Amino acid sequence: MQNNELMVNQWFNEDKEHISKNYSLIDNLDKFYAADFKLQEKEGMITISNNFNWVDIIKKNSNSHNNEKKENYSNSNRNYHNNNEESKESKKNNTNSDKSLANQNIILKNKILKLKEDSIYLRSLSIECEINLLMSGESNFYIFSRTQGQLSENTAVCCISKELESARKFISFGVLEKKDGGEVYCFKNLKKQEIPKQDNHIKTLDISEIKFVFIDNGDNKCFVFLSEQELLNSNLFLVGDFFIPVDTQSNLMFAVSGDLISIKKLVIKHTFRNSYFNYRNNNVKDSVQTCSCCNIL
């Protein structure tokens, strides 16, 4: 036990310098890779291909301003998806959503992003992601934490999903199970909770906005927090406490499947491991929702 404590203290002394560092997707696109995201759903089973062809989001010889880079990538991404074969109804819905999202930030569909370097330190710290999304149609936003080069059975998965023609959204925590020798993984959903009704759905365009914080605590826990400003005078915590701790540098991946999602904000930063408890105590008031059956704290 004493040796373990000494090791943890040593790790913390080595890692604490990263507390001051943060990554913003919007401002630091050149620190991320992108690839096509292949997800299939059949008979209630979601399978994810682990074969990614990573490319730079921004060309290295580009000297344009960051805002122009964001716009160029969003435009090229929309053109890419508009060339795909889709049903007439899907084309109609996507066109309407596309016009509404055009002036926003990074617009993705069936894409996955990751940091270029395995620069996440979870052996003694936690990682906090502050995220603001515009979700259209039937869409899913995945966070894959504790990855090392590629997905694995140690990967912690969080998914935010939106239903078609509805304001209903859900948070899920789960893990990946190997299939076909590791080239394909099956997503095993271990906990799912509907997000309480929010007054931010544009019915005519079927677009909903969601702001939340995802924290990987580095031990066996990950959690999602939505503030009372987002949930009409109530807070929500959803905790997953069934993950495998990591003791090496790792990475984060963010993926979009289904219809278009516009990422308005995505900021990644390291925090102290006890931020899980501090975050809850500092942000949760008497209005916090509690439910023993669905494990909302």
Rosetta silent file (secondary structure, phi, psi, omega in degrees, C-alpha in Angstrom):
SEQUENCE: MQNNELMVNQWFNEDKEHISKNYSLIDNLDKFYAADFKLQEKEGMITISNNFNWVDIIKKNSNSHNNEKKENYSNSNRNYHNNNEESKESKKNNTNSDKSLANQNIILKNKILKLKEDSIYLRSLSIECEINLLMSGESNFYIFSRTQGQLSENTAVCCISKELESARKFISFGVLEKKDGGEVYCFKNLKKQEIPKQDNHIKTLDISEIKFVFIDNGDNKCFVFLSEQELLNSNLFLVGDFFIPVDTQSNLMFAVSGDLISIKKLVIKHTFRNSYFNYRNNNVKDSVQTCSCCNIL
SCORE:     score description
SCORE:     0.000 S_00000001
   1 L     0.000  -42.796 -179.168    0.000    0.000    0.000 S_00000001
   2 H   -65.367  -38.824  177.897    2.809    2.387    0.906 S_00000001
   3 H   -63.430  -38.611  178.329    4.603    1.661   -2.372 S_00000001
   4 H   -63.980  -42.348  178.999    1.396    2.439   -4.284 S_00000001
   5 H   -64.016  -40.370  177.853    1.028    5.772   -2.502 S_00000001
   6 H   -63.216  -39.683  179.822    4.643    6.657   -3.270 S_00000001
   7 H   -65.677  -43.433  179.334    4.089    5.801   -6.943 S_00000001
   8 H   -62.701  -42.748  178.041    0.932    7.928   -7.144 S_00000001
   9 H   -62.616  -39.284  177.663    2.745   10.864   -5.519 S_00000001
  10 H   -64.538  -43.766  177.902    5.606   10.485   -7.982 S_00000001
  11 H   -60.518  -43.906 -178.369    3.194   10.439  -10.910 S_00000001
  12 H   -62.506  -43.324  178.887    1.439   13.541   -9.620 S_00000001
  13 H   -61.951  -32.317  178.994    4.720   15.450   -9.255 S_00000001
  14 H   -78.884  -31.118 -171.753    5.581   14.522  -12.846 S_00000001
  15 H   -96.488  -19.013 -169.648    2.151   15.305  -14.279 S_00000001
  16 H   -63.641  -20.005  177.726    1.038   18.427  -12.391 S_00000001
  17 H   -64.159  -19.457 -178.369    2.766   20.750  -14.870 S_00000001
  18 H   -81.864   -6.040  179.820    0.043   19.831  -17.370 S_00000001
  19 H   -58.150  -36.312 -175.245   -2.667   21.439  -15.212 S_00000001
  20 H   -80.935   -7.025 -176.737   -2.074   24.784  -16.919 S_00000001
  21 L   -92.288  145.060  172.953   -2.390   23.382  -20.453 S_00000001
  22 E  -148.495  158.333 -179.767   -5.623   23.227  -22.447 S_00000001
  23 E  -125.656  126.911  174.141   -6.694   22.480  -26.006 S_00000001
  24 E  -109.221  123.542  179.318   -9.532   24.199  -27.840 S_00000001
  25 L   -58.932  -41.400 -175.607  -10.764   22.445  -30.970 S_00000001
  26 L   -65.549  -40.291 -175.393  -11.941   25.746  -32.443 S_00000001
  27 L   -93.582  -15.118 -174.474   -8.633   27.558  -31.898 S_00000001
  28 L  -130.795   50.314  179.756   -6.230   24.631  -32.324 S_00000001
  29 H   -59.655  -28.693 -177.843   -7.457   22.607  -35.288 S_00000001
  30 H   -71.177   -7.505  177.522   -3.856   21.956  -36.278 S_00000001
  31 H   -93.977    3.891 -176.375   -3.435   19.816  -33.132 S_00000001
  32 E  -121.766  149.241  168.687   -6.089   17.338  -34.295 S_00000001
  33 E  -102.563  159.008  175.877   -6.360   14.584  -36.897 S_00000001
  34 E  -132.118  154.146  177.373   -9.613   13.636  -38.660 S_00000001
  35 E  -155.655  163.693  173.541  -10.879   10.439  -40.268 S_00000001
  36 E   -69.280  143.577 -178.287  -14.087    8.875  -41.578 S_00000001
  37 L  -113.339  114.519 -176.602  -16.154    7.274  -38.826 S_00000001
  38 L  -104.353  111.848 -179.972  -17.771    3.969  -39.735 S_00000001
  39 E  -129.833  135.826  178.313  -20.561    2.901  -37.428 S_00000001
  40 E  -128.246  143.158  177.513  -23.223    0.288  -38.111 S_00000001
  41 E  -125.574  121.906 -178.313  -26.325   -0.613  -36.154 S_00000001
  42 E  -144.185  125.815  178.950  -28.018   -3.954  -36.704 S_00000001
  43 L    53.871   41.404  177.276  -30.499   -5.742  -34.459 S_00000001
  44 L    78.113    2.749 -179.601  -29.785   -3.327  -31.638 S_00000001
  45 E  -107.771  129.017  178.979  -26.014   -3.849  -31.807 S_00000001
  46 E  -102.163  121.439  177.901  -23.684   -0.940  -32.609 S_00000001
  47 E  -114.692  143.369 -175.841  -20.375   -1.872  -34.224 S_00000001
  48 E  -126.276  126.493  176.653  -17.482    0.523  -34.811 S_00000001
  49 E   -72.267  137.906 -178.827  -14.652    0.024  -37.287 S_00000001
  50 L  -101.956   14.479 -177.729  -11.209    0.460  -35.734 S_00000001
  51 L  -104.457   94.795 -176.088   -9.519    1.110  -39.073 S_00000001
  52 L  -108.522  135.920  175.474   -8.979    4.885  -39.308 S_00000001
  53 L  -103.766   89.454 -172.850   -7.098    6.738  -42.034 S_00000001
  54 L   -73.850  135.487  177.681   -5.992    9.817  -40.092 S_00000001
  55 E  -135.211  159.277  175.107   -5.317   13.045  -42.002 S_00000001
  56 E   -66.960  140.242  174.896   -4.532   16.643  -41.085 S_00000001
  57 L   -74.380  -38.008 -178.857   -7.578   18.851  -40.748 S_00000001
  58 L  -116.499  134.421  177.290   -5.609   21.891  -41.957 S_00000001
  59 L   -65.029  140.269 -175.244   -3.004   21.803  -44.693 S_00000001
  60 L   -65.088  -25.975 -178.154    0.462   22.603  -43.381 S_00000001
  61 L   -90.323   10.312  179.770    1.088   25.218  -46.062 S_00000001
  62 L   -85.011  126.582  179.517   -2.015   27.177  -45.117 S_00000001
  63 L  -113.346   13.206 -177.605   -1.245   30.615  -43.669 S_00000001
  64 L   -73.955  165.173 -179.102   -4.809   31.877  -43.494 S_00000001
  65 L   -66.045  153.282 -177.494   -6.412   33.090  -40.317 S_00000001
  66 H   -55.276  -39.399 -178.934   -7.900   30.516  -37.960 S_00000001
  67 H   -63.853  -38.907  178.130  -11.426   31.683  -38.710 S_00000001
  68 H   -67.058  -36.227  178.694  -10.861   31.157  -42.426 S_00000001
  69 H   -63.716  -43.465 -179.533   -9.438   27.705  -41.714 S_00000001
  70 H   -62.056  -44.219 -177.610  -12.514   26.779  -39.717 S_00000001
  71 H   -65.313  -43.227 -179.772  -14.814   28.011  -42.456 S_00000001
  72 H   -61.499  -43.085 -179.255  -12.888   26.218  -45.193 S_00000001
  73 H   -66.496  -41.671 -179.994  -12.960   22.935  -43.302 S_00000001
  74 H   -63.439  -43.126 -179.882  -16.655   23.253  -42.537 S_00000001
  75 H   -63.614  -45.542 -179.858  -17.460   24.047  -46.161 S_00000001
  76 H   -64.519  -35.151  179.997  -15.386   21.166  -47.510 S_00000001
  77 H   -67.693  -40.691  178.633  -16.948   18.845  -44.962 S_00000001
  78 H   -66.630  -41.947  179.427  -20.466   19.875  -45.988 S_00000001
  79 H   -62.468  -38.549 -179.829  -19.640   19.460  -49.688 S_00000001
  80 H   -60.263  -44.523 -176.713  -18.210   16.022  -48.990 S_00000001
  81 H   -75.889  -31.611  179.104  -21.397   14.878  -47.302 S_00000001
  82 H   -66.245  -23.122  178.967  -23.705   16.481  -49.848 S_00000001
  83 L   -81.422  -12.506  178.490  -22.065   14.299  -52.515 S_00000001
  84 L   -72.270  153.083  177.646  -22.968   11.111  -50.642 S_00000001
  85 L   -76.464  124.786  179.913  -26.008    9.144  -51.734 S_00000001
  86 L  -138.342  161.038  176.149  -28.917    9.891  -49.440 S_00000001
  87 L   -69.581  160.463 -179.157  -32.646    9.519  -49.571 S_00000001
  88 H   -61.609  -39.048 -179.438  -34.691   12.489  -50.778 S_00000001
  89 H   -66.858  -40.625  178.806  -36.099   13.029  -47.307 S_00000001
  90 H   -64.754  -41.508  179.169  -32.642   12.977  -45.721 S_00000001
  91 H   -60.502  -42.090 -179.285  -31.353   15.426  -48.317 S_00000001
  92 H   -63.363  -47.556 -179.417  -34.215   17.784  -47.557 S_00000001
  93 H   -64.244  -42.418 -178.087  -33.673   17.633  -43.794 S_00000001
  94 H   -67.533  -34.297  179.126  -29.894   17.967  -44.083 S_00000001
  95 H   -64.558  -45.258  178.869  -30.190   20.953  -46.413 S_00000001
  96 H   -62.286  -45.960 -179.510  -32.383   22.837  -43.952 S_00000001
  97 H   -64.917  -38.662 -177.114  -30.104   22.010  -41.037 S_00000001
  98 H   -61.574  -41.621  179.711  -27.007   22.849  -43.070 S_00000001
  99 H   -64.063  -39.028 -178.651  -28.233   26.365  -43.792 S_00000001
 100 H   -70.861  -32.503 -176.719  -28.947   26.965  -40.115 S_00000001
 101 H   -90.205   -5.688 -170.427  -25.564   25.617  -39.005 S_00000001
 102 L   -60.302  -32.129 -177.459  -23.549   27.305  -41.756 S_00000001
 103 L   -92.323    7.938  179.924  -22.543   30.289  -39.639 S_00000001
 104 L   -91.258 -158.324 -171.461  -21.508   28.153  -36.681 S_00000001
 105 L   -93.898 -118.372 -174.959  -18.162   26.505  -35.992 S_00000001
 106 E   -83.101  118.969 -177.840  -16.952   23.007  -36.860 S_00000001
 107 E  -106.100  125.428 -174.988  -19.628   21.019  -38.681 S_00000001
 108 E  -130.475  152.958  171.994  -19.185   17.254  -38.809 S_00000001
 109 L  -152.977  123.961 -179.199  -20.996   14.179  -40.070 S_00000001
 110 L    52.312   46.430  178.450  -19.670   10.632  -39.826 S_00000001
 111 E  -129.219  155.576  175.399  -16.242   11.928  -38.809 S_00000001
 112 E  -131.385  139.202 -179.779  -13.888   11.227  -35.910 S_00000001
 113 E  -119.697  151.516  172.251  -11.243   13.565  -34.465 S_00000001
 114 E  -150.162  155.915  173.632   -8.311   12.908  -32.146 S_00000001
 115 E   -65.109  143.265 -178.618   -5.380   14.811  -30.687 S_00000001
 116 L   -66.239  -29.012 -179.286   -2.227   14.333  -32.728 S_00000001
 117 L  -117.241  148.526  173.880   -0.254   13.388  -29.625 S_00000001
 118 L   -76.270   79.700 -170.332   -1.082   11.078  -26.723 S_00000001
 119 L  -112.213   23.247  178.091   -1.000   14.074  -24.391 S_00000001
 120 E  -102.609  126.258 -175.811   -3.652   13.092  -21.833 S_00000001
 121 E  -111.994   99.371 -175.554   -2.315   12.277  -18.352 S_00000001
 122 L  -108.723   -1.520 -177.939   -4.852   10.257  -16.376 S_00000001
 123 L   -69.591  -27.249  177.323   -2.608    8.242  -14.083 S_00000001
 124 L  -134.151   -9.392 -178.457   -2.702   11.028  -11.446 S_00000001
 125 E  -118.787  173.410  170.567   -4.914   13.743  -13.011 S_00000001
 126 E  -117.588  164.393  179.876   -8.376   13.964  -14.515 S_00000001
 127 E  -120.051  134.510 -178.626   -9.386   15.487  -17.857 S_00000001
 128 E  -117.793  129.325  178.986  -12.282   17.931  -18.249 S_00000001
 129 E  -118.982  116.010  175.927  -14.031   18.630  -21.565 S_00000001
 130 E   -96.432  119.271 -167.840  -16.388   21.596  -21.806 S_00000001
 131 E  -129.824  138.232  175.930  -18.604   21.014  -24.838 S_00000001
 132 E  -131.634  118.632 -175.222  -21.344   22.959  -26.640 S_00000001
 133 E  -123.255  148.657  163.397  -23.134   21.225  -29.529 S_00000001
 134 E  -109.865  115.258 -175.719  -25.884   21.922  -32.032 S_00000001
 135 E  -107.913  130.738 -178.496  -27.410   18.537  -32.879 S_00000001
 136 E  -115.025  150.850  175.094  -29.638   18.068  -35.921 S_00000001
 137 L    54.722 -137.290  174.952  -32.005   15.268  -36.898 S_00000001
 138 L  -101.598  104.380 -172.630  -31.009   11.887  -35.512 S_00000001
 139 E  -138.451  157.528 -177.871  -27.397   12.359  -34.447 S_00000001
 140 E  -136.587  136.863  176.693  -24.856   10.979  -31.989 S_00000001
 141 E  -118.681  118.142 -176.948  -21.752   12.520  -30.419 S_00000001
 142 E  -106.326  139.773  169.473  -19.212   10.051  -29.036 S_00000001
 143 E  -115.359  119.281  176.559  -16.344   10.686  -26.632 S_00000001
 144 E  -108.740  109.027 -179.894  -13.722    7.935  -26.597 S_00000001
 145 E  -105.678  163.275  179.228  -11.366    8.400  -23.651 S_00000001
 146 E    64.646   32.333  176.616   -8.330    6.354  -22.539 S_00000001
 147 E   -91.435  152.669  178.613   -7.380    5.538  -26.123 S_00000001
 148 L  -136.523   86.721 -178.122   -3.798    4.848  -27.174 S_00000001
 149 L    84.911  -41.823  179.082   -3.396    5.149  -30.921 S_00000001
 150 L  -154.359  176.232  178.381   -6.650    3.319  -31.529 S_00000001
 151 L   -69.566  154.694  178.722   -9.759    2.038  -29.803 S_00000001
 152 L  -155.590  177.809  178.906   -9.428   -0.837  -27.350 S_00000001
 153 L   -72.279  -11.162  175.673  -11.283   -2.734  -24.649 S_00000001
 154 L   -89.036   -5.701 -176.958   -9.858   -0.232  -22.132 S_00000001
 155 L   -68.707  132.935  173.403  -11.562    2.677  -23.894 S_00000001
 156 E   -93.256  131.036 -174.099  -14.180    4.576  -21.886 S_00000001
 157 E  -118.874  131.902  171.496  -17.142    5.634  -24.037 S_00000001
 158 E  -125.657  133.711 -179.087  -19.662    8.428  -23.496 S_00000001
 159 E  -128.771  131.454  170.904  -22.402    9.102  -26.058 S_00000001
 160 E  -107.456  120.374 -175.869  -24.833   12.018  -26.365 S_00000001
 161 E  -123.445  146.527  177.977  -27.679   11.070  -28.724 S_00000001
 162 E  -123.836  138.547  179.465  -30.635   12.985  -30.165 S_00000001
 163 L   -84.206  154.930  179.776  -33.787   11.464  -31.621 S_00000001
 164 L   -68.180  136.443  177.434  -35.158   12.368  -35.053 S_00000001
 165 L    50.596   44.690 -177.919  -37.782   15.166  -35.132 S_00000001
 166 L  -158.015  156.052  175.017  -37.666   15.430  -31.370 S_00000001
 167 L   -89.786   -2.293 -176.325  -36.020   17.361  -28.550 S_00000001
 168 L   -68.915  130.537  178.151  -35.338   14.108  -26.664 S_00000001
 169 E  -135.042  153.223 -175.103  -31.661   13.507  -25.917 S_00000001
 170 E  -134.493  151.317  172.095  -29.858   10.798  -23.969 S_00000001
 171 E  -112.706  134.290  177.837  -26.514   10.280  -22.226 S_00000001
 172 E  -130.436  144.082  169.724  -24.909    6.832  -22.324 S_00000001
 173 E  -118.085  141.312  178.915  -21.803    5.342  -20.739 S_00000001
 174 E  -166.105 -173.520 -179.724  -20.306    2.114  -22.008 S_00000001
 175 E  -132.294  172.636  179.439  -17.292    0.091  -23.077 S_00000001
 176 E  -109.587  136.849  176.724  -16.052   -1.588  -26.244 S_00000001
 177 E  -114.317  132.734 -175.223  -15.950   -5.336  -26.801 S_00000001
 178 E   -67.562  140.967  178.450  -13.575   -6.798  -29.384 S_00000001
 179 E  -144.537  143.415  178.099  -15.029   -8.396  -32.483 S_00000001
 180 H    56.270   46.640  174.691  -13.410   -9.886  -35.609 S_00000001
 181 H    71.902   15.389  176.584   -9.886   -9.848  -34.183 S_00000001
 182 H    98.631   -8.418  176.839   -9.986   -6.221  -33.052 S_00000001
 183 L   -72.628  -25.001  179.893  -10.736   -4.584  -36.424 S_00000001
 184 E  -131.953  139.982  176.760  -14.302   -4.011  -35.262 S_00000001
 185 E  -120.559  147.115  175.591  -15.632   -3.252  -31.787 S_00000001
 186 E  -102.138  129.737  179.048  -19.130   -3.603  -30.406 S_00000001
 187 E   -81.529  117.814  177.839  -20.378   -0.780  -28.173 S_00000001
 188 E  -101.153  110.588 -178.151  -21.788   -2.204  -24.932 S_00000001
 189 E   -81.341  117.579 -177.469  -24.104    0.320  -23.289 S_00000001
 190 E  -102.902  -19.682  178.983  -23.863   -0.020  -19.501 S_00000001
 191 E  -155.525  132.313 -178.357  -25.814    3.032  -18.376 S_00000001
 192 E  -140.838  137.617 -179.169  -28.274    5.291  -20.193 S_00000001
 193 E  -143.492  133.646  175.039  -30.312    8.265  -18.988 S_00000001
 194 E   -74.559  138.202  176.979  -32.638   10.670  -20.766 S_00000001
 195 L   -79.095  130.193  178.548  -31.727   14.322  -20.347 S_00000001
 196 L   -52.948  154.406 -174.963  -34.606   16.322  -18.801 S_00000001
 197 L   -55.877  134.540  177.890  -36.513   18.533  -21.206 S_00000001
 198 L  -119.576  143.685 -178.148  -34.655   21.626  -22.378 S_00000001
 199 L   -91.784   60.081 -176.924  -36.203   24.713  -23.921 S_00000001
 200 L  -144.431   31.906 -178.416  -33.697   24.960  -26.773 S_00000001
 201 E  -106.719  124.327  175.245  -35.162   22.928  -29.636 S_00000001
 202 E   -90.169   99.503 -171.540  -35.872   24.561  -33.024 S_00000001
 203 L   -63.131  -40.064 -175.944  -38.756   22.380  -34.145 S_00000001
 204 L   -64.585  -28.944 -179.819  -38.943   23.631  -37.748 S_00000001
 205 L  -107.686   -5.836 -177.848  -35.298   22.660  -38.375 S_00000001
 206 L    55.520   53.635  179.750  -35.119   19.815  -35.834 S_00000001
 207 E  -125.134  133.772  177.249  -32.030   21.288  -34.152 S_00000001
 208 E  -127.614  143.302  176.188  -31.232   21.188  -30.425 S_00000001
 209 E  -103.174  143.621  177.027  -28.396   22.789  -28.489 S_00000001
 210 E  -142.363  133.383  175.808  -26.713   21.095  -25.538 S_00000001
 211 E  -119.941  129.645 -178.427  -23.940   22.311  -23.228 S_00000001
 212 E  -154.079  167.320  176.376  -22.285   19.861  -20.867 S_00000001
 213 E  -119.896  127.185  173.971  -19.059   18.948  -19.110 S_00000001
 214 E  -108.012  130.646  177.909  -17.465   15.517  -19.480 S_00000001
 215 E  -127.757  125.686  170.046  -14.822   14.508  -16.945 S_00000001
 216 E   -98.613  114.123 -174.482  -12.666   11.395  -17.020 S_00000001
 217 L   -81.205   -4.047  175.698  -11.417   11.033  -13.472 S_00000001
 218 L    84.046  -22.117  178.051   -8.648    8.620  -14.440 S_00000001
 219 L   -93.445 -124.635  177.808   -9.690    5.966  -11.923 S_00000001
 220 L   -96.236    6.629 -172.865  -12.816    3.858  -12.439 S_00000001
 221 L  -117.876  142.900  163.471  -15.077    6.894  -12.926 S_00000001
 222 E  -133.768  152.982  176.550  -16.239    9.185  -15.719 S_00000001
 223 E  -151.960  159.491  177.216  -19.157   11.565  -15.428 S_00000001
 224 E  -120.157  136.221  179.940  -21.259   14.110  -17.295 S_00000001
 225 E  -124.493  130.996  170.871  -22.573   17.293  -15.696 S_00000001
 226 E  -119.797  129.715 -174.181  -25.327   19.598  -16.979 S_00000001
 227 L   -78.328  167.374 -179.885  -25.878   22.812  -15.054 S_00000001
 228 L   -68.133  -22.905  176.076  -29.179   24.164  -13.789 S_00000001
 229 L   -65.456  -31.132 -179.002  -28.999   26.924  -16.423 S_00000001
 230 L   -84.178  -25.396 -171.627  -29.247   24.198  -19.064 S_00000001
 231 L  -114.757   26.729  174.169  -31.920   22.131  -17.335 S_00000001
 232 L    55.691   65.510  174.080  -34.426   24.753  -16.205 S_00000001
 233 L    69.499   32.884  172.220  -33.511   25.019  -12.516 S_00000001
 234 L  -149.103  153.169  177.332  -32.168   21.501  -11.979 S_00000001
 235 E  -108.551  159.591  177.219  -28.737   19.860  -12.208 S_00000001
 236 E  -139.708  128.460  169.971  -27.839   16.466  -13.594 S_00000001
 237 E  -119.590  130.095  170.364  -24.895   14.199  -12.885 S_00000001
 238 E  -121.097  125.585 -173.900  -24.537   10.860  -14.620 S_00000001
 239 E  -117.108  133.454  169.480  -21.665    8.724  -13.349 S_00000001
 240 E  -110.250  122.427 -174.601  -20.043    5.671  -14.854 S_00000001
 241 L  -122.894   36.468 -175.331  -17.925    3.801  -12.299 S_00000001
 242 L  -126.898   22.989 -176.106  -17.000    0.651  -14.195 S_00000001
 243 L   -95.038  159.258 -179.612  -13.955    1.723  -16.236 S_00000001
 244 L   -89.459  122.093  179.153  -10.407    0.357  -16.134 S_00000001
 245 L   -60.362  153.847  179.465   -7.869    2.874  -14.704 S_00000001
 246 L  -119.700  146.404  179.281   -4.912    3.851  -16.901 S_00000001
 247 L  -124.882   18.303  177.376   -1.300    4.461  -15.860 S_00000001
 248 L  -130.730  167.509  175.534    0.135    5.624  -19.205 S_00000001
 249 E   -63.395  144.602 -176.839   -0.328    8.641  -21.475 S_00000001
 250 E  -139.634 -171.554 -175.658   -3.476    8.398  -23.531 S_00000001
 251 E  -135.133  171.340  174.855   -5.605   10.240  -26.071 S_00000001
 252 E  -124.539  140.329  174.597   -9.127   11.513  -26.646 S_00000001
 253 E  -126.046  144.196  178.256  -11.323   10.932  -29.682 S_00000001
 254 E  -128.105  126.292 -174.810  -14.561   12.725  -30.591 S_00000001
 255 E  -130.327  152.206  178.190  -16.884   11.246  -33.215 S_00000001
 256 E  -125.954  131.006  173.711  -20.149   12.170  -34.924 S_00000001
 257 E  -130.291  159.499 -178.214  -22.572    9.707  -36.520 S_00000001
 258 E    85.387 -137.186 -177.873  -25.984   10.191  -38.098 S_00000001
 259 L   -81.612 -179.293 -173.883  -26.994   13.707  -39.120 S_00000001
 260 L   -64.257  144.178  170.914  -24.950   16.906  -38.864 S_00000001
 261 E  -130.994  132.411  175.548  -23.553   18.202  -35.589 S_00000001
 262 E  -103.236  122.829  177.536  -22.017   21.659  -35.174 S_00000001
 263 E   -90.837  107.050 -179.759  -19.357   21.916  -32.465 S_00000001
 264 E   -83.810  -30.766  179.667  -19.617   25.439  -31.056 S_00000001
 265 E  -154.481  134.775  173.528  -17.164   24.814  -28.231 S_00000001
 266 E  -150.876  102.823 -178.089  -14.841   21.978  -27.228 S_00000001
 267 E  -118.767  128.627 -178.814  -12.165   22.780  -24.656 S_00000001
 268 E  -111.872  131.161  176.766   -9.961   20.101  -23.070 S_00000001
 269 E  -149.830  150.811  176.038   -8.004   20.722  -19.883 S_00000001
 270 E   -82.348  144.322  175.337   -6.351   18.745  -17.091 S_00000001
 271 E  -135.554  169.719  177.132   -7.653   19.108  -13.560 S_00000001
 272 E   -68.290  147.471 -177.355   -6.790   17.606  -10.186 S_00000001
 273 L   -54.030  -37.316 -178.632   -8.073   14.084   -9.627 S_00000001
 274 L   -77.673    9.473  178.727  -10.355   15.198   -6.785 S_00000001
 275 H   -61.822  -24.864  177.792  -12.123   17.567   -9.182 S_00000001
 276 H   -57.374  -47.525 -178.326  -14.945   15.013   -9.338 S_00000001
 277 H   -75.662  -42.642  179.374  -15.875   15.753   -5.741 S_00000001
 278 H   -62.533  -42.539 -178.042  -15.018   19.459   -5.889 S_00000001
 279 H   -61.299  -42.953 -179.900  -16.975   19.922   -9.110 S_00000001
 280 H   -65.534  -46.827 -177.608  -20.058   18.333   -7.612 S_00000001
 281 H   -65.541  -34.883 -176.650  -19.846   20.287   -4.346 S_00000001
 282 H   -81.086  -22.960 -172.903  -19.210   23.602   -6.104 S_00000001
 283 H  -112.409  -22.409 -175.558  -21.913   23.237   -8.763 S_00000001
 284 L   -93.429  126.239  177.653  -24.732   21.168   -7.316 S_00000001
 285 L  -106.085 -167.697 -178.683  -27.344   22.977   -5.233 S_00000001
 286 L   -64.617  -16.061 -177.532  -30.453   21.722   -3.506 S_00000001
 287 L   -81.645   -0.396 -177.538  -32.109   21.453   -6.910 S_00000001
 288 E   -60.001  140.361  179.969  -29.926   18.526   -7.958 S_00000001
 289 L   -80.744  139.259  175.421  -31.917   15.562   -9.213 S_00000001
 290 L  -128.708  135.700 -178.792  -31.609   12.298   -7.329 S_00000001
 291 E  -154.305  112.561 -176.530  -32.881    8.982   -8.569 S_00000001
 292 L   -68.893  -28.727 -174.399  -31.818    5.624   -7.163 S_00000001
 293 L   -76.781  -28.224 -177.489  -33.162    3.652  -10.097 S_00000001
 294 L  -117.660    9.718  171.322  -31.148    5.453  -12.779 S_00000001
 295 L    62.148   36.697  170.514  -28.115    6.456  -10.698 S_00000001
 296 E   -88.008  126.205 -177.075  -28.357   10.216  -11.057 S_00000001
 297 L   -93.248    0.000    0.000  -26.421   11.748   -8.187 S_00000001
